[in-house]
Amino acid sequence: MHQVNIITHIVAGSAALLLGLTAILTKKGGKWHTRSGRWFLVLLTLVIITGLIGVLVFGRNTFLLVITMLSAYVAFSGYRVLKAKSNQFKILDAGVAVVTLMTVGYFIYYFRSIGMIWSPVIIYSTVGYLLMVISYDFIRYLIPAHRYGNLWLYEHILKMMSAFSGILSAFTGTVFPQYQPYSQFLPSVLGTLVAIGFMFYCYYKKPALLSGNR
């Protein structure tokens, strides 16, 4: 069963990377972008489930738990903000954020109890970024609706790119362990730069994007 779980995890993760790349490269809001984005989320869900089974049932790489939770949360939040296009408070969103915080709390407690066996730059950057995103998701409820405006567009870009770069980091870190920690944090750095580039592009093309003339 463990081998079946591993194979499912690898196949789903590889397919998710290809579909995520398709969503990044195709016309935003177009047919291929939408379809590949939806299937990316479906396969990412499968990756998350098999990853959690590997950690919680088979006791595998516990550090992957926090990477899994990072990708899961930013993908969930990025999808939710795209559907709502507002910062209206939702119990489901807040509940998922709290559960994710509890999971991160367990991760920090676990690593303090066994010692730092992973590169500190990977641990601190991953946990820190996840906490930053969750903190923002709570703070944004305080932003007046008229000021929030189209911030959902930039949130969607950053969070979905973070989900993609998260599983890419897990992939490269596993396939190229001899190059750690660079094989783990460089994909995240690249993903962040790409996300910033897309956000600048959308800022200047915002009227056309929001009107559907992409």
C-alpha positions in Angstrom: 0.0 0.0 0.0 2.9 2.3 0.7 4.3 1.7 -2.8 0.9 2.4 -4.4 0.7 5.6 -2.4 4.1 6.7 -3.5 3.4 5.9 -7.2 0.1 7.8 -7.1 1.8 10.7 -5.4 4.6 10.9 -8.0 2.3 10.5 -11.0 -0.2 13.1 -9.7 2.6 15.5 -8.8 4.3 15.2 -12.2 0.9 15.7 -14.1 0.1 18.7 -11.8 3.4 20.3 -12.7 2.7 20.0 -16.4 -0.8 21.3 -16.1 0.3 24.1 -13.8 2.9 25.1 -16.4 0.2 25.0 -19.1 -1.9 27.4 -17.0 1.1 29.7 -16.6 2.0 29.8 -20.2 -1.5 30.0 -21.8 -3.7 33.1 -22.2 -5.1 34.1 -18.8 -8.8 33.6 -18.6 -8.8 31.6 -21.8 -10.1 28.1 -22.3 -6.8 26.3 -21.8 -5.8 28.4 -18.8 -9.2 27.7 -17.1 -9.2 24.0 -17.9 -5.6 23.3 -17.0 -6.0 25.3 -13.8 -8.9 23.3 -12.7 -7.2 20.0 -13.4 -4.1 21.3 -11.6 -6.2 21.8 -8.5 -7.7 18.3 -8.8 -4.3 16.7 -9.1 -2.8 18.9 -6.4 -5.6 17.7 -4.1 -4.5 14.1 -4.9 -0.9 15.0 -4.2 -1.8 16.6 -0.9 -3.9 13.5 0.2 -1.2 11.0 -0.8 1.4 13.2 0.9 -0.5 13.4 4.1 -1.0 9.6 4.0 2.7 9.2 3.5 3.5 11.3 6.6 0.7 10.4 8.9 0.1 6.7 8.1 3.5 5.5 6.9 5.6 7.9 8.9 7.6 9.3 6.0 9.4 12.6 5.6 7.7 14.9 8.1 9.2 18.0 6.6 7.1 17.4 3.5 4.1 17.9 5.8 4.7 21.6 6.0 5.4 21.9 2.2 2.2 20.0 1.6 0.2 22.3 3.9 1.8 25.4 2.2 0.8 24.2 -1.3 -2.6 23.1 -0.1 -3.5 26.3 1.7 -2.3 28.8 -0.9 -4.1 26.8 -3.7 -7.3 26.7 -1.6 -7.1 30.4 -0.8 -6.2 31.3 -4.4 -9.2 29.4 -5.7 -11.6 30.8 -3.1 -10.6 34.4 -3.8 -11.0 33.9 -7.5 -14.6 32.6 -6.9 -15.6 35.3 -4.4 -13.6 38.3 -5.9 -14.1 40.0 -2.5 -12.7 39.9 1.0 -16.1 39.1 2.6 -15.6 36.9 5.7 -16.4 33.2 5.2 -16.4 30.6 8.0 -14.9 27.9 5.7 -11.9 30.1 4.8 -11.2 31.0 8.4 -11.6 27.4 9.5 -9.1 26.1 6.9 -6.7 28.8 8.0 -7.0 27.8 11.7 -6.5 24.1 10.9 -3.4 25.0 8.8 -2.0 27.1 11.7 -2.5 24.1 14.0 -0.7 21.9 11.6 2.2 24.3 11.4 2.3 24.5 15.2 2.6 20.7 15.4 5.4 20.9 12.8 7.4 23.5 14.8 6.9 21.5 18.1 8.0 18.3 16.4 11.2 19.8 15.0 12.1 21.4 18.3 11.8 18.1 20.0 14.0 16.2 17.6 16.4 19.0 16.6 17.1 20.8 13.4 17.7 18.0 10.9 16.8 20.1 7.9 18.4 23.2 6.5 17.2 26.2 8.6 16.8 28.4 5.4 14.2 25.9 4.1 12.4 25.5 7.4 12.2 29.2 8.3 11.4 30.4 4.8 8.6 27.8 4.3 7.0 28.3 7.7 7.4 32.0 7.6 5.8 32.4 4.2 2.9 30.3 5.1 2.3 32.3 8.3 2.6 35.5 6.3 -0.1 34.4 3.9 -2.4 33.3 6.6 -1.9 36.5 8.6 -2.7 38.5 5.5 -5.9 36.4 4.8 -7.1 37.4 8.3 -6.0 41.1 8.0 -7.7 41.6 4.6 -11.1 41.2 6.3 -10.4 44.6 7.9 -9.9 46.3 4.5 -13.0 48.3 3.5 -14.7 46.7 0.4 -14.3 49.9 -1.7 -10.5 49.9 -1.0 -10.1 46.1 -1.5 -11.3 46.5 -5.1 -9.4 44.2 -7.5 -6.8 43.0 -5.0 -8.3 39.5 -5.5 -6.6 39.4 -8.9 -3.2 39.8 -7.4 -4.0 37.4 -4.6 -5.0 34.8 -7.1 -1.8 35.2 -9.1 0.6 35.1 -6.1 -1.2 32.2 -4.3 -1.5 30.0 -7.4 2.1 30.6 -8.3 3.1 29.8 -4.8 1.2 26.5 -5.0 2.9 25.6 -8.2 6.4 26.6 -6.9 5.7 24.7 -3.7 5.2 21.3 -5.4 8.0 22.2 -7.8 10.3 22.7 -4.8 9.2 19.4 -3.3 9.9 17.7 -6.7 13.4 19.2 -7.2 14.4 18.7 -3.6 13.5 15.0 -3.8 15.0 14.4 -7.2 18.2 16.4 -6.6 19.0 15.9 -2.9 22.7 16.4 -3.5 22.0 20.1 -4.4 19.9 20.9 -1.3 19.0 23.4 0.0 19.4 25.2 -3.4 17.2 22.6 -5.2 14.4 23.4 -2.7 14.4 27.1 -2.3 15.5 28.3 -5.8 12.2 27.1 -7.4 10.3 29.2 -4.8 12.4 32.2 -5.5 11.8 31.8 -9.3 8.1 31.3 -8.7 7.9 34.5 -6.6 9.7 36.5 -9.3 7.3 35.2 -12.0 4.3 36.0 -9.8 5.6 39.6 -9.3 6.1 39.9 -13.0 2.5 38.8 -13.7 1.2 41.2 -11.1 3.0 44.1 -12.7 1.6 43.1 -16.1 -1.9 42.8 -14.7 -1.6 46.2 -13.0 -0.9 47.9 -16.4 -3.3 45.7 -18.3 -6.0 45.6 -15.6 -8.9 47.3 -17.6 -8.5 44.8 -20.5 -8.1 41.8 -18.2 -11.2 42.6 -16.1 -13.3 43.2 -19.1 -12.4 39.9 -20.6 -10.2 41.2 -23.5 -7.1 39.2 -22.5 
